[in-house]
Amino acid sequence: MNAIMRRALTGAMAISLAAPLAACGGQQQDTGAGKDSIGLLLPESKAARYEKFDRRIISSRIASLCLQCKVDYHNAEQQADTQKTQFEALVKKGVKVIILDPVDAQAAKSWVDAAAKKGVKVIAYDRLAEGDVAAYVSYDNERIGRLQGKGILAALGSQAAASDVVMMNGSPTDPNAPSYKKGAHDVLDGKVRKIVYEKDIPGWSAATAKKEMGDFIDAHGPEGFDAVYSANDGMAGGIAEALKSAGIKNVPVGGQDAELPALQRLVAGTQSFTIYKEVRPEAETAAEIAFRLLRGKSIKSFTSDTADNKTKSGIPAKLFKAQLVTRKNMKDTVVRDGAVRVDLLCDGALAAACKSLDLA
């Protein structure tokens, strides 16, 4: 064989070998892209915590654990279909660990199960998704509801047994909402005269809570209730607006999340309490678990609890304890921990009230 023929044959063989390699590379492009990626899917941005704290803390902790790791982040803006698309896109990329805070826990079941069959580990974060989740990180949600119930009773004081309460519960698609409601009922039932009105608020909408409260006041008058249970601070803000519009004062209103506007309402006296769930330990634990699952390591030391969803029992879990925050203990809770800046809390018209509470 002469040199010209050898060169031609060698070139042909190189092309023939390169073709299947290129094709194989094209098929693996998606599945290899997520090798060192951890997916993070948060449900919405209306609650200040998700963008301001959860995303930042989780991303920072993962970066400190793994220099080459990337957090592939997306926010569903309260749309379950959007979150499904985001989740499936992560799986297609080859992401093997996803931290999921579901918009709709029940709707998530089919895609969580499908992902698990492909070896994807899903960490249910803050809300317990249905399906084959690998771990769960959140707070003891029934205990939170009980704290909220105790907050209402404490605000009513000696008048509790003769008091009527309105309950504005959380979104029916959020698996935490029934737990809050159950915990609150465990405390309130039999301790107040009556729950005179109760409503689950879709999407935790402050506007809907405001309308429901306004409609109730229109129908029953300002004397038709003595306190309002609100499952979170966003809705409590809408309820407070409805009370103000009706000229109603000194009615206890409770919430949850220790958001800045709610803490300002505590200072002003238009909200009685909130629930402080420190985000950092929850977010950092989720990040630790995600990294360990990504590297095939045990998560036992991070999951001292277990949880059950409707389709799986004994899910490794970490459930933190929350705190009730009132005007009296703000300084020793949210202010002490740096969860709120005093200059923002005590801005403008609240300066004098903050001074009286020894906050500024």
C-alpha positions as CSV (number, residue, x, y, z in Angstrom):
1,M,0.0,0.0,0.0
2,N,1.6,3.3,-1.0
3,A,1.7,6.4,1.2
4,I,-1.2,8.2,-0.6
5,M,-3.5,5.3,-0.1
6,R,-2.4,4.9,3.6
7,R,-3.2,8.6,4.3
8,A,-6.6,8.3,2.6
9,L,-7.5,5.2,4.6
10,T,-6.3,6.7,7.8
11,G,-8.4,9.8,7.2
12,A,-11.5,7.8,6.4
13,M,-11.1,5.8,9.6
14,A,-10.7,8.9,11.6
15,I,-13.9,10.4,10.1
16,S,-15.8,7.1,10.7
17,L,-14.7,7.0,14.3
18,A,-15.4,10.6,14.9
19,A,-19.0,10.4,13.7
20,P,-20.3,8.0,16.4
21,L,-18.3,9.8,19.0
22,A,-19.9,13.1,18.0
23,A,-23.3,11.5,18.1
24,C,-22.7,9.9,21.4
25,G,-21.5,13.3,22.8
26,G,-24.7,14.9,21.5
27,Q,-26.8,12.3,23.4
28,Q,-24.9,12.9,26.6
29,Q,-24.9,16.6,26.5
30,D,-28.0,17.0,28.6
31,T,-27.3,14.2,31.0
32,G,-23.8,15.3,31.8
33,A,-24.5,19.0,32.1
34,G,-25.9,18.7,35.7
35,K,-23.1,16.5,37.1
36,D,-22.0,19.2,39.6
37,S,-25.3,21.1,39.7
38,I,-27.9,21.2,42.4
39,G,-31.3,22.4,41.4
40,L,-33.1,24.9,43.6
41,L,-36.8,25.5,42.9
42,L,-38.6,28.1,45.1
43,P,-42.4,28.7,44.8
44,E,-42.8,32.5,44.7
45,S,-41.3,35.8,45.4
46,K,-44.2,37.7,47.1
47,A,-42.9,36.5,50.5
48,A,-39.7,38.4,51.0
49,R,-37.8,35.5,52.5
50,Y,-37.4,33.4,49.4
51,E,-35.3,35.8,47.2
52,K,-33.8,37.7,50.1
53,F,-32.8,34.8,52.4
54,D,-33.4,31.2,51.2
55,R,-31.9,31.5,47.8
56,R,-28.9,33.5,49.0
57,I,-28.1,31.3,52.1
58,I,-28.5,28.0,50.2
59,S,-26.3,29.2,47.3
60,S,-23.7,30.5,49.7
61,R,-23.5,27.3,51.7
62,I,-23.3,25.1,48.7
63,A,-20.5,27.3,47.3
64,S,-18.6,26.9,50.6
65,L,-18.9,23.1,50.5
66,C,-18.1,22.6,46.8
67,L,-16.1,25.1,44.7
68,Q,-17.1,23.5,41.4
69,C,-20.8,23.1,42.3
70,K,-23.4,25.3,40.7
71,V,-26.8,26.1,42.0
72,D,-29.3,26.0,39.1
73,Y,-32.0,28.3,40.5
74,H,-35.6,29.0,39.3
75,N,-38.7,30.7,40.9
76,A,-42.2,29.5,39.9
77,E,-44.0,32.7,40.8
78,Q,-46.8,30.7,42.3
79,Q,-47.5,28.7,39.1
80,A,-47.5,24.9,39.5
81,D,-47.2,24.4,35.7
82,T,-44.2,26.7,35.6
83,Q,-42.5,24.8,38.4
84,K,-43.2,21.5,36.6
85,T,-41.5,22.8,33.5
86,Q,-38.5,24.0,35.5
87,F,-38.2,20.7,37.4
88,E,-38.3,18.6,34.2
89,A,-35.8,20.9,32.6
90,L,-33.4,20.2,35.5
91,V,-33.9,16.5,35.1
92,K,-33.2,16.7,31.4
93,K,-30.0,18.5,32.0
94,G,-28.8,15.7,34.2
95,V,-29.2,17.4,37.6
96,K,-29.2,14.6,40.2
97,V,-30.2,16.6,43.3
98,I,-33.1,19.1,43.4
99,I,-34.2,21.2,46.4
100,L,-37.9,21.7,45.8
101,D,-40.3,24.0,47.7
102,P,-43.5,23.0,45.8
103,V,-46.2,25.4,44.7
104,D,-48.6,22.5,44.8
105,A,-47.4,19.5,46.8
106,Q,-49.9,17.1,45.3
107,A,-49.3,18.1,41.7
108,A,-45.5,17.5,42.3
109,K,-46.0,13.8,42.9
110,S,-45.9,12.6,39.3
111,W,-42.8,14.5,38.4
112,V,-41.0,13.7,41.7
113,D,-41.7,10.0,41.2
114,A,-40.6,10.1,37.6
115,A,-37.3,11.8,38.6
116,A,-36.7,9.4,41.4
117,K,-36.9,6.5,38.9
118,K,-34.0,8.2,37.0
119,G,-31.9,8.4,40.2
120,V,-32.7,12.0,41.0
121,K,-32.8,12.8,44.7
122,V,-35.4,15.4,45.7
123,I,-35.2,17.3,48.9
124,A,-38.6,18.7,49.9
125,Y,-37.8,22.1,51.4
126,D,-40.1,24.0,53.7
127,R,-43.2,22.3,52.2
128,L,-43.4,18.5,52.0
129,A,-43.9,17.5,48.4
130,E,-45.8,14.3,47.6
131,G,-44.0,11.4,45.9
132,D,-40.7,9.6,46.4
133,V,-38.7,12.4,48.1
134,A,-35.3,11.6,49.6
135,A,-35.4,14.1,52.5
136,Y,-37.4,16.9,54.0
137,V,-36.2,20.0,55.8
138,S,-38.7,22.3,57.4
139,Y,-40.3,23.4,60.7
140,D,-42.7,21.5,63.0
141,N,-45.7,22.9,61.3
142,E,-48.4,21.7,63.7
143,R,-46.3,23.2,66.5
144,I,-46.3,26.5,64.6
145,G,-50.1,26.4,64.4
146,R,-50.3,25.7,68.2
147,L,-48.0,28.7,68.8
148,Q,-50.4,30.8,66.7
149,G,-53.3,29.6,68.7
150,K,-51.5,30.4,71.9
151,G,-50.8,33.8,70.6
152,I,-54.5,34.5,70.0
153,L,-55.4,33.3,73.5
154,A,-52.7,35.4,75.0
155,A,-53.8,38.5,73.1
156,L,-57.4,37.9,74.2
157,G,-56.4,37.3,77.8
158,S,-59.2,36.8,80.3
159,Q,-61.8,37.4,77.6
160,A,-60.8,34.4,75.5
161,A,-63.6,32.1,76.7
162,A,-66.2,34.6,75.6
163,S,-64.5,35.6,72.3
164,D,-65.4,34.8,68.7
165,V,-62.5,34.2,66.3
166,V,-62.2,34.5,62.5
167,M,-59.7,32.2,60.9
168,M,-58.0,32.9,57.6
169,N,-56.1,29.8,56.7
170,G,-53.3,29.2,54.2
171,S,-53.5,28.0,50.6
172,P,-55.2,24.7,50.1
173,T,-52.3,23.6,47.7
174,D,-49.7,24.2,50.4
175,P,-49.2,21.0,52.5
176,N,-48.1,23.1,55.5
177,A,-51.4,25.0,55.6
178,P,-53.5,22.1,57.0
179,S,-50.8,21.5,59.7
180,Y,-51.0,25.1,60.8
181,K,-54.8,25.0,60.8
182,K,-54.8,21.7,62.8
183,G,-52.3,23.0,65.4
184,A,-54.3,26.3,65.8
185,H,-57.6,24.4,66.2
186,D,-56.0,22.1,68.8
187,V,-55.4,25.1,71.0
188,L,-58.4,27.3,70.2
189,D,-61.2,24.8,70.1
190,G,-62.9,24.8,73.5
191,K,-60.8,27.8,74.7
192,V,-62.7,30.4,72.7
193,R,-66.4,30.8,72.4
194,K,-66.6,30.0,68.7
195,I,-64.8,30.1,65.4
196,V,-67.4,32.3,63.7
197,Y,-65.9,32.2,60.2
198,E,-63.1,30.2,58.5
199,K,-61.7,30.3,55.0
200,D,-58.7,28.8,53.2
201,I,-57.1,31.5,51.1
202,P,-55.8,30.4,47.7
203,G,-52.2,31.4,47.0
204,W,-51.9,33.0,50.4
205,S,-53.3,36.1,48.8
206,A,-53.3,39.2,50.9
207,A,-55.8,40.8,48.6
208,T,-58.2,37.9,49.0
209,A,-57.8,37.9,52.7
210,K,-58.6,41.6,52.8
211,K,-61.7,41.1,50.7
212,E,-62.9,38.1,52.8
213,M,-62.4,40.1,56.0
214,G,-64.1,43.2,54.5
215,D,-67.1,41.0,53.4
216,F,-67.4,39.5,56.9
217,I,-67.4,42.9,58.5
218,D,-70.0,44.1,56.1
219,A,-72.2,41.1,56.8
220,H,-71.7,40.9,60.6
221,G,-70.6,44.3,61.7
222,P,-67.6,45.4,63.8
223,E,-69.0,43.5,66.9
224,G,-69.2,40.2,65.1
225,F,-65.8,39.0,66.1
226,D,-63.1,39.5,68.7
227,A,-59.8,38.3,67.1
228,V,-58.5,37.2,63.7
229,Y,-56.1,34.2,63.1
230,S,-54.1,34.7,60.0
231,A,-51.9,31.8,58.8
232,N,-49.2,34.2,57.6
233,D,-48.0,37.8,57.7
234,G,-48.9,38.7,54.1
235,M,-52.6,37.9,54.7
236,A,-52.4,39.6,58.1
237,G,-51.4,42.8,56.3
238,G,-54.5,42.5,54.1
239,I,-56.7,41.8,57.2
240,A,-55.2,44.8,59.0
241,E,-56.1,47.0,56.1
242,A,-59.7,45.8,56.1
243,L,-59.9,46.5,59.8
244,K,-58.5,50.0,59.4
245,S,-60.9,50.7,56.5
246,A,-63.8,49.7,58.8
247,G,-62.5,51.9,61.7
248,I,-61.9,48.8,63.9
249,K,-59.2,49.0,66.5
250,N,-57.8,46.8,69.2
251,V,-58.7,43.5,67.6
252,P,-55.9,41.0,68.0
253,V,-54.5,39.8,64.7
254,G,-51.8,37.1,64.4
255,G,-49.5,36.0,61.6
256,Q,-46.4,34.1,60.7
257,D,-43.0,34.7,59.0
258,A,-41.7,37.7,60.9
259,E,-41.6,39.8,57.8
260,L,-40.6,43.5,58.1
261,P,-44.1,45.0,57.5
262,A,-45.5,42.6,60.1
263,L,-42.9,43.5,62.7
264,Q,-43.7,47.2,62.0
265,R,-47.3,46.4,62.7
266,L,-46.3,44.8,66.0
267,V,-44.5,48.0,66.9
268,A,-47.5,50.1,65.8
269,G,-49.9,47.8,67.7
270,T,-52.0,46.7,64.7
271,Q,-50.7,43.1,64.8
272,S,-50.4,41.1,68.0
273,F,-47.8,38.5,67.1
274,T,-45.9,36.7,64.4
275,I,-44.0,33.5,64.2
276,Y,-40.3,33.6,63.7
277,K,-38.8,30.8,61.7
278,E,-35.1,31.4,61.5
279,V,-34.3,30.8,57.8
280,R,-30.5,30.2,58.1
281,P,-30.5,26.8,59.9
282,E,-33.2,25.5,57.6
283,A,-31.5,26.7,54.4
284,E,-28.0,25.7,55.5
285,T,-29.2,22.2,56.4
286,A,-30.9,21.8,53.1
287,A,-27.7,22.8,51.4
288,E,-25.7,20.3,53.5
289,I,-28.0,17.5,52.7
290,A,-28.1,18.4,49.0
291,F,-24.3,18.3,48.8
292,R,-24.0,15.0,50.6
293,L,-26.6,13.4,48.3
294,L,-24.8,14.7,45.3
295,R,-21.6,13.0,46.5
296,G,-23.3,9.8,47.7
297,K,-22.7,10.4,51.4
298,S,-24.9,9.6,54.4
299,I,-27.3,12.3,55.5
300,K,-28.1,10.6,58.8
301,S,-26.4,13.2,61.0
302,F,-28.5,15.9,59.5
303,T,-31.9,14.2,59.7
304,S,-32.8,13.4,63.3
305,D,-36.5,13.3,62.5
306,T,-38.8,11.5,60.1
307,A,-41.9,12.6,58.1
308,D,-44.7,11.0,56.2
309,N,-46.4,12.3,53.1
310,K,-49.4,10.6,51.5
311,T,-47.3,8.2,49.5
312,K,-44.1,7.6,51.5
313,S,-43.4,7.1,55.2
314,G,-40.2,7.4,57.2
315,I,-38.7,10.2,55.1
316,P,-35.5,11.4,56.6
317,A,-36.2,14.8,58.0
318,K,-35.0,17.8,60.0
319,L,-37.8,19.8,61.7
320,F,-36.8,23.0,63.5
321,K,-38.7,24.8,66.2
322,A,-40.2,28.2,65.7
323,Q,-40.7,31.1,68.2
324,L,-43.7,33.3,69.0
325,V,-42.7,37.0,68.6
326,T,-44.6,39.8,70.3
327,R,-43.8,43.5,71.0
328,K,-42.3,42.4,74.3
329,N,-39.8,39.9,73.0
330,M,-38.8,41.4,69.6
331,K,-35.6,42.7,71.0
332,D,-34.5,39.3,72.3
333,T,-35.5,37.4,69.1
334,V,-35.6,38.9,65.6
335,V,-33.5,42.0,66.6
336,R,-30.9,40.1,68.5
337,D,-30.5,37.5,65.7
338,G,-30.2,40.2,63.0
339,A,-33.3,39.1,61.2
340,V,-34.4,42.7,60.9
341,R,-32.5,45.9,60.8
342,V,-33.5,48.3,63.6
343,D,-33.1,51.3,61.3
344,L,-35.6,49.9,58.9
345,L,-37.9,48.6,61.6
346,C,-38.0,51.9,63.4
347,D,-38.1,54.2,60.4
348,G,-40.3,57.4,60.4
349,A,-43.4,57.4,62.4
350,L,-42.4,54.3,64.4
351,A,-39.4,55.9,66.0
352,A,-41.2,56.9,69.2
353,A,-42.9,53.5,69.6
354,C,-39.5,51.8,69.0
355,K,-37.9,53.9,71.7
356,S,-40.6,53.0,74.2
357,L,-39.9,49.3,73.4
358,D,-36.2,49.9,73.9
359,L,-35.5,48.9,70.3
360,A,-33.8,52.2,69.2
